[in-house]
Amino acid sequence: QAEGLAIRGDRIVAVGTREEMESLAGERTRVEMLQGAAVLPGLVDAHGHVLSLGFSLRRVDLRDVPSYADLVERVAGRAATAPPGRWILGRGWDQTRWTPRAFPHHRSLSRAVPDHPVLLNRIDGHAALANEMALRLAGIDRSTPDPEGGRILRDDRGEPTGVLIDKATSLVDRVVSAPSREEQLEALELSVNHLAALGFTGVHDAGVGYAPTMGLDDPEDAGWATVELYRELLKEDRLPLRVYAMLGGGDAYPPEDRYFQRPPVLGEGDGLLTVRAIKLGADGALGSRGAALEEPYSDEPSQRGLVTRDQATLDRLVKRAFESGWQVSIHAIGDRAN
């Protein structure tokens, strides 16, 4: 319920009553009386994936598909414009919005798109659908075991359905053609400008450096490589909002102790870039039945979700982070994970 605000240089230095603001007015301080108007602080997204957003703006958008048949039609339309063999990537499908509310089988997708490998991430990022060609390139068949912290869904005959949960998605991620550094920089700039256009002045990037996406084998390199992309935009005055970045975040790789060998980045570029948190994952997400629950899922009583890091590993990494001056952010959705 302030009546005005005082501005010095490019900073708001005070808000308060008319009398308080007038007492601050001077050669270096400008006072704005609000005349009953509302002033909003900058909007900050507390949990975003900025580089992924940039890539997704170029990928097949599946957020609004009302059925699996519509998904297949949309992906086939994109494939028709791409040369054979090029990866078709998409994101946003949600089987809970379809009838029936069941995970899809790749058969229809594989028939419609036989000449392109396809990988479509679920809306929560904790599951993906691959077609037959993508499964073949990844070497996934009925004999492939579930990776620790992940599931390969199978049909009644034991064949993979194409749906991969949590860490199982990395089996395909690692064979996806990685974007070049130039493409990564373009995607990042596309994303931050998109956010700024929506009115955001800041974003918490909840896990930078997904190694397979960056075309790198080393997760430490991937995390800091993303930071360097931000620094390049910052150096060229092309970063239009504040970024608070967390290293790590993908369950396809564990953040290593080497993360802590570099000091946090605190407010670089007049406060535009901060890197001071390690992102750890404890489980998956609810919609893909990967969130670790105490009780079984009501619609799949044989499942209680997936624990993607054990307690001893979490204890070790959190202790090391605090000793090294880093904050810790932990993805934990299910009650068992929490």
C-alpha positions in Angstrom: 0.0 0.0 0.0 2.9 2.4 -0.8 2.2 5.8 -2.3 5.4 6.2 -4.2 8.9 4.9 -4.9 12.3 6.4 -5.2 14.8 5.5 -8.0 18.5 6.2 -8.0 20.4 5.3 -11.2 18.9 2.0 -12.3 17.8 0.8 -8.8 14.6 1.2 -6.8 16.0 2.3 -3.4 12.8 2.8 -1.4 9.0 2.5 -1.4 6.7 4.2 1.1 4.5 7.2 1.9 4.5 10.5 0.0 6.3 12.2 2.9 9.0 9.5 3.0 9.6 9.7 -0.8 9.7 13.5 -0.9 12.3 13.5 1.8 14.5 11.4 -0.5 14.1 13.5 -3.6 17.2 15.2 -4.9 19.7 15.6 -7.7 20.6 11.8 -7.7 17.2 10.4 -6.7 14.0 10.5 -8.8 10.7 10.1 -7.0 7.6 8.6 -8.7 4.3 9.1 -7.0 1.9 6.3 -8.0 -1.4 8.2 -7.8 -3.2 5.0 -6.8 -1.7 2.9 -9.5 -0.5 -0.7 -8.9 3.2 -1.5 -9.5 4.3 -5.1 -9.9 7.8 -6.3 -9.2 9.5 -8.2 -12.0 8.0 -11.6 -12.7 10.4 -14.4 -11.9 9.8 -18.0 -13.0 10.9 -20.1 -10.1 11.4 -23.3 -12.0 12.2 -23.2 -15.7 14.4 -25.2 -18.2 15.6 -22.4 -20.4 17.7 -24.2 -23.0 15.0 -26.9 -23.3 12.4 -24.2 -23.8 14.5 -22.9 -26.7 14.7 -26.3 -28.3 11.0 -27.0 -27.7 10.0 -23.8 -29.5 11.5 -25.5 -32.5 10.2 -29.0 -31.9 6.8 -30.5 -32.5 4.4 -29.1 -29.9 2.2 -31.8 -28.5 0.6 -30.0 -25.5 -2.8 -29.7 -27.0 -3.2 -33.1 -28.8 -6.5 -34.6 -27.7 -5.7 -38.2 -28.7 -2.9 -40.5 -29.7 -4.2 -40.5 -33.2 -3.8 -36.7 -33.4 -0.3 -37.0 -32.0 0.6 -39.5 -34.8 -0.9 -37.2 -37.4 1.0 -34.2 -36.2 4.3 -36.0 -36.0 3.8 -37.5 -39.5 3.2 -34.0 -40.9 6.5 -32.8 -39.5 8.3 -35.9 -40.8 7.0 -35.2 -44.3 9.0 -32.0 -44.4 12.3 -33.6 -43.2 14.8 -35.7 -45.1 14.7 -39.5 -44.2 16.9 -40.3 -41.2 16.6 -37.0 -39.5 15.4 -37.1 -35.9 11.9 -35.8 -35.2 11.7 -34.5 -31.7 8.7 -33.3 -29.8 7.4 -32.6 -26.3 4.2 -32.1 -24.4 1.9 -35.2 -24.8 -0.2 -36.1 -21.8 -2.0 -39.4 -21.9 -4.2 -38.5 -19.0 -6.1 -36.1 -21.4 -6.8 -38.9 -23.9 -9.5 -41.5 -24.0 -8.6 -44.1 -23.0 -6.2 -42.6 -20.5 -3.5 -45.1 -21.2 0.1 -44.9 -22.3 0.5 -45.3 -26.1 2.2 -48.2 -28.0 4.6 -47.2 -30.7 3.0 -49.3 -33.4 0.8 -46.6 -34.9 3.6 -44.0 -34.7 6.0 -46.4 -36.3 3.7 -47.3 -39.2 3.1 -43.6 -39.9 6.7 -42.5 -39.5 8.9 -45.5 -40.6 11.9 -43.6 -42.0 12.7 -41.1 -39.3 13.7 -41.8 -35.7 11.2 -40.2 -33.3 11.5 -39.2 -29.7 8.6 -37.4 -28.0 9.0 -36.3 -24.4 6.0 -36.4 -22.1 4.8 -33.0 -20.7 6.6 -33.6 -17.4 9.9 -34.5 -19.0 10.0 -37.7 -17.0 8.9 -40.1 -19.8 9.3 -40.3 -23.6 7.8 -42.2 -26.5 10.1 -43.6 -29.1 9.2 -45.1 -32.5 10.6 -48.4 -33.8 13.5 -46.8 -35.6 14.6 -44.9 -32.5 14.4 -48.0 -30.4 16.4 -49.9 -33.0 19.1 -47.2 -33.1 19.3 -47.3 -29.3 19.5 -51.1 -29.2 16.4 -51.5 -27.1 14.5 -54.8 -27.5 12.7 -57.3 -25.4 16.0 -58.4 -23.8 17.1 -54.9 -22.7 16.9 -54.7 -18.9 15.4 -51.8 -17.1 18.1 -49.3 -16.1 18.4 -48.5 -12.4 15.9 -45.7 -11.7 14.0 -46.2 -15.0 11.5 -48.5 -16.7 11.0 -49.7 -20.2 7.3 -50.3 -20.6 6.4 -53.6 -22.3 3.3 -55.1 -23.9 1.8 -58.5 -23.1 4.4 -60.2 -25.3 7.3 -58.6 -23.5 8.1 -56.2 -26.4 8.9 -52.6 -25.6 5.9 -50.3 -26.2 8.2 -47.3 -26.9 7.4 -45.6 -23.6 10.4 -45.0 -21.5 10.2 -43.8 -17.9 12.8 -41.6 -16.2 16.4 -42.9 -16.5 15.3 -45.2 -19.3 14.9 -42.2 -21.6 18.7 -41.8 -21.5 19.0 -45.0 -23.6 17.6 -43.1 -26.6 18.9 -39.6 -25.6 22.5 -40.8 -26.0 21.9 -41.6 -29.7 20.0 -38.5 -30.7 22.1 -36.2 -32.9 23.4 -33.5 -30.7 22.9 -29.8 -31.7 26.0 -27.8 -32.5 27.2 -25.0 -30.1 25.8 -22.4 -32.5 22.4 -24.1 -32.5 22.5 -24.2 -28.7 23.3 -20.5 -28.5 20.5 -19.7 -30.9 18.1 -21.8 -28.9 19.1 -20.1 -25.6 18.7 -16.7 -27.1 15.3 -17.6 -28.6 14.2 -18.8 -25.1 15.3 -15.8 -23.1 13.8 -13.4 -25.6 10.6 -15.4 -25.5 10.5 -15.1 -21.7 11.2 -11.4 -21.8 8.4 -10.9 -24.3 6.0 -12.5 -21.8 7.0 -10.1 -19.1 9.6 -12.1 -17.2 12.5 -10.2 -15.7 14.1 -13.3 -14.2 14.2 -17.1 -14.3 15.5 -19.9 -12.1 17.0 -22.4 -14.6 16.4 -25.6 -12.7 19.2 -27.8 -14.0 21.6 -26.6 -16.7 23.8 -29.0 -18.6 21.9 -32.1 -19.7 25.0 -33.9 -21.2 23.4 -35.9 -24.0 21.5 -32.9 -25.3 24.7 -30.9 -25.2 26.5 -33.6 -27.2 29.0 -34.2 -24.3 29.8 -37.3 -22.4 30.8 -35.4 -19.2 28.0 -33.8 -17.2 30.4 -31.4 -15.6 31.4 -30.1 -19.0 27.7 -29.9 -20.0 26.8 -27.8 -17.0 29.5 -25.3 -17.3 29.1 -25.3 -21.1 25.6 -23.9 -20.6 26.9 -21.3 -18.2 29.4 -20.2 -20.9 26.5 -19.8 -23.4 24.8 -17.5 -20.9 28.1 -15.6 -20.5 28.4 -15.2 -24.2 24.9 -13.6 -24.4 25.8 -11.5 -21.3 29.0 -10.2 -22.9 27.2 -9.2 -26.0 24.4 -7.5 -24.1 21.9 -10.1 -25.4 20.7 -11.4 -22.1 17.4 -9.5 -21.3 16.6 -11.0 -17.9 18.2 -12.3 -14.7 19.2 -15.9 -14.5 19.7 -18.0 -11.4 21.1 -21.3 -12.7 21.4 -24.7 -11.0 24.0 -27.1 -12.2 22.7 -30.6 -12.9 19.1 -31.7 -12.8 18.8 -34.6 -15.3 18.4 -38.1 -13.9 20.3 -39.5 -16.8 23.6 -38.6 -15.1 24.7 -37.9 -11.5 26.3 -34.6 -10.7 29.9 -35.4 -9.6 32.1 -34.0 -6.9 33.9 -32.1 -9.6 31.1 -29.6 -9.7 32.3 -28.3 -6.4 35.8 -27.6 -7.6 34.7 -24.3 -9.2 33.3 -21.5 -7.0 29.8 -20.3 -7.3 29.1 -17.4 -9.7 27.5 -14.6 -7.7 25.7 -11.9 -9.6 27.9 -11.7 -12.7 27.1 -8.9 -15.1 25.6 -6.5 -12.6 23.5 -9.2 -11.1 22.2 -10.8 -14.3 23.9 -14.2 -13.9 24.1 -16.3 -10.7 25.2 -20.0 -10.5 25.2 -21.1 -6.9 23.0 -24.3 -6.7 23.4 -28.0 -7.4 20.2 -29.6 -8.7 19.6 -33.2 -7.5 16.7 -35.6 -8.4 15.2 -38.0 -5.9 12.4 -39.4 -8.0 10.3 -38.9 -11.2 6.9 -37.3 -11.8 3.3 -38.3 -11.0 1.8 -38.4 -14.5 4.4 -41.0 -15.7 4.1 -42.9 -12.4 7.7 -42.2 -11.6 7.1 -40.2 -8.4 8.1 -42.4 -5.5 5.0 -43.0 -3.3 4.5 -44.8 0.0 1.4 -46.5 -1.3 0.9 -48.1 -4.8 -0.6 -46.0 -7.6 -4.4 -46.5 -7.7 -4.4 -47.1 -11.5 -1.3 -49.3 -11.4 -1.1 -51.2 -8.1 2.1 -52.9 -8.9 4.0 -49.6 -9.0 5.1 -47.2 -6.2 7.4 -45.1 -8.5 11.1 -44.8 -8.8 13.8 -43.6 -6.4 16.5 -42.1 -8.6 19.1 -41.4 -5.9 19.6 -43.3 -2.6 19.8 -41.6 0.7 23.6 -42.2 1.1 24.3 -40.5 -2.2 22.0 -37.5 -1.4 23.7 -37.2 2.1 27.1 -37.2 0.6 26.4 -34.7 -2.2 24.4 -32.3 0.1 27.2 -32.3 2.7 29.8 -31.7 0.0 27.8 -28.9 -1.5 27.3 -27.0 1.8 31.0 -27.4 2.6 31.8 -25.9 -0.8 29.5 -22.9 -0.5 26.8 -24.2 -2.8 23.0 -24.3 -2.3 21.1 -27.5 -3.1 17.8 -27.9 -4.9 16.2 -31.3 -4.8 13.4 -32.6 -7.1 11.2 -34.7 -4.9 7.5 -35.1 -5.8 6.3 -38.3 -4.2 5.8 -38.6 -0.4 8.4 -41.5 -0.3 11.0 -39.3 -2.1 10.3 -36.4 0.3 
